[in-house]
Structure formats: structure tokens, C-alpha cells
Amino acid sequence: MLFRSVTWNGEQLSVGGKGNGPLDGFVNALSGTPVPAFNITAFHEHSMGSGSNTSAVAYVQITTTDGVSRWGVGVSSNVGRAGIEAVVSAINQL
């Protein structure tokens, strides 16, 4: 189970969710919050260099249930974290 603290419209929320990986767990955790419901409709990720000590960049498109689409980008040395950061980036544009 993934547990995180997120802020939505100035309100601090503690969320937790299960999934087939960190990104899926985070998205599932958000489903029980006031964040608008959405699906990940595109996901791309790649390394920003070579070797085991490089960062990853993730690009995520989310689409809300009413059809609004937004892209987000996340960068981290942790591949799972880069995807989560990209989702947060996209949500912040809603």
C-alpha cells in the first residue's frame, strides 16, 4: 500500500492506495479525495543519461471524466517517483 500526504486546494490530505506499481497505487489513492476523477491516457518515460546513476523523466497525460486532458512531466532518480511527479504536474493544471 502506498501512503502519501497531498495538498488539494489548501487542504492537507493523507491518502493510501494499492496498485500494480507506485503510479497505479498513487492514482488509486487519489480516487477517494476531492481531486477530480481521471484516467491516465498516455505515459512515456526514459532515462536522461546512461548508467545506473541517472535520472528518469516521465510524461503523463490524464483525462478527467468530463473530457479535460492535461499533460504533466516529472523528473526523479527514482523511476516510480518520476511517474508520480508527472501525475501531480498534470493534476496541478486542472
N, C-alpha and C positions, 0 to 999 in steps of 0.2 A: 504494500500500500504506500502510495506517495502522499506525504503531508507537506503542505506549504502554507505560507501566510501571503495573502494577496490583498491589495487595496483596490476597491472599486468605488468611484465617486466619493472618495474621502473616508470610506468605511473599511476598517481592517477586518478581513475575513480569514478564518482558518479553514482550509479545505483538505480533503483527502479522497483519493480515488484509486481504483485498481485498473490495470490495463495490461496489454501485451508488451508494454515498454514504458519508459518515463513519459514520453509525449502523450501516449494514449491515456495513461493514468492521470496526467495533468488535465487533459481535456475532459475526461470523465469527472474529475473532481470539480471542475467549474460548472458542471451541469446542475449542481444543487445551489447555485448562487444567483444573484441578480444579473450577472453578466448575460447578455443576450445569447440565446441558443445558436450554435453554429456547428458547421462541419468543416473539416479540413478537406479542401477540394484540390489542392496541389501541394506537393512537398518536394523540394530539391535540396541536396546537401553535398558539399565537397570539402576537401581539405584546402587550407590556404598555403600549404607548403609541402615539404616532404619530410619523411621520418616520423618517428613516434612522438615527437615533442612539438607538433604543430597544432594550430587551431583549426576548428571546423566552422564553416558558415552554412547556415540553413535559411532557406527561403520558403515561406509558407503562405498559401492563400487560404483564407477562411471565407465561408459564405454563410450568412445568417439565414434563418428560416424564412425571412421575408425577402431574400434575394440580394442583399447587400454583400458585395465582395470586397475584401481588403487584403493586401499583401503585407507581410512583415519579414524582417530579417533579424537573425540572431547570430552572434559570434561567441564562441567559447572554446576553451581547450578540451572541454567535455562534450562529446558528440550529442548525448541526450540533452544536455543543458542548452546547446545551440538551438535545438528544435523548440524547446520550451520558451526561450527568449524570443524566437521568431513569432510564436503564437501570441505572446504578450505584446510584441510590437504591433501586430495586426489588430489585436483587440483594442489597443490604445487609440486606434484610428476610428473606432466606431462612434 
